[in-house]
C-alpha cells in the first residue's frame, strides 16, 4: 500500500475495480464525492432497462417460459374432460366468463401438445390490462426473482416479448406476455393446436373448411442452437403466414424431417451433436429429402466454408447478419416452387 497509515479499512482497490467493471457491463455508472475528514460517498446508477422482478416459470414439454408474476391471476387444476372441451371450442369457462383458451407453446408456434397424464391438467389465467386468457401448461414450476435484461433493438419490436433473463441454472429464458401474444397470434395458434394434437387426442369433427387454410400454409424448418435466433426467425416467418417448426441441432432436425417435409430448411452450421454440414450431407443422401431446398445462415463467411457447403449441395448461403427481405424472398421462391403432393 502507498498509504502513510494503514488501518483495518485499508485495501488495494481490487473490490472497487470489480464493482466498476460490473456496473459498466450493465450500462451504468458510478459517481463519487468526498469530504475531507468525513469520508467518501459512492453512488451506483443503473439503467431502467435492467430491473429485478418476480416471474412464474411455466413448463410445456421441454419448453420453459417465464411470465411476469403480476400477470398471473389464477392457477387451477381442470378435469381432463373440460380441457378436451376447451381445445374443441377454443374457450374455457372460469366463473361466468368464457376465456380464450390456448396451449401456451402454440402461441409461440412451438411444440406439439403433450400427451395428457392424470385426470386433470394445469390451466393458468393470465390478465393484462382488461384482457384475460387461459393457457394450458404441463407444470407451474414456481416463482423466481430474476434480473430482466434489455433485449436489444433487434428483439424489442417482437410483440409479447417482455424481456430476457439468465436463470440460476445458466439457461437463458425469454419473458413473455401471453395476453399480448394471443391478441396477435390467436388464429395461427388455434391452427397449430388443430394440426399438432397429442397422440390419441385428435379433435372430433373440424370441417375441411376450418382445417384447409392451415394445412396449406407452407412449413419452414429452422435449425439453430441459439434459442434467440430460432425465436426471431420464427416470428419473422409467422408474420408472413408460414408455419414454422424448430430444431436446436442437426439430429433434432432429422427427427422433424421424419415427421413432415418442409418447403425449405434454414440451418446454422456450428451446432452441438450434429452441425449444419453433416445435416446437409444426411439430407442429400436421403432419397425422400434429396431435393429439399437448404439455406445456410451462419457467421462462417469465409470462402472455404461457402465452397464446402456448395460441394455438399446447399441452395443458398447467407452470412450473419442477413437481410430479412432477402431471406423472405428466398423462402417465398421455394414455397411457390413446391408442388402439392
Secondary structure by P-SEA (a helix, b strand, c coil): ccccccccccccaaaaaaaaaaaaaaccbbbbbbcccbbbbbbbbbcccbbbbbbbbbbcccbbbbcccccccccccccaaaaaaaaaacbbbccccccbbbcccccccccccccccccbbbbbbbbcccbbbbbbbcccccccccccccccccccccccccccccccccbbbbbbcaaaaaaccaaaaaaaaaaccccccccccccccccccccccbbbbbbcccaaaaaaaaaaaaaabbbbbbbccaaaaaaaaaaccccbbbbbcccccccaaaaaaaaaacccccccbbbbbcccccaaaaaaaaaacccccccccccaaaaaaaaaaaaaacccc
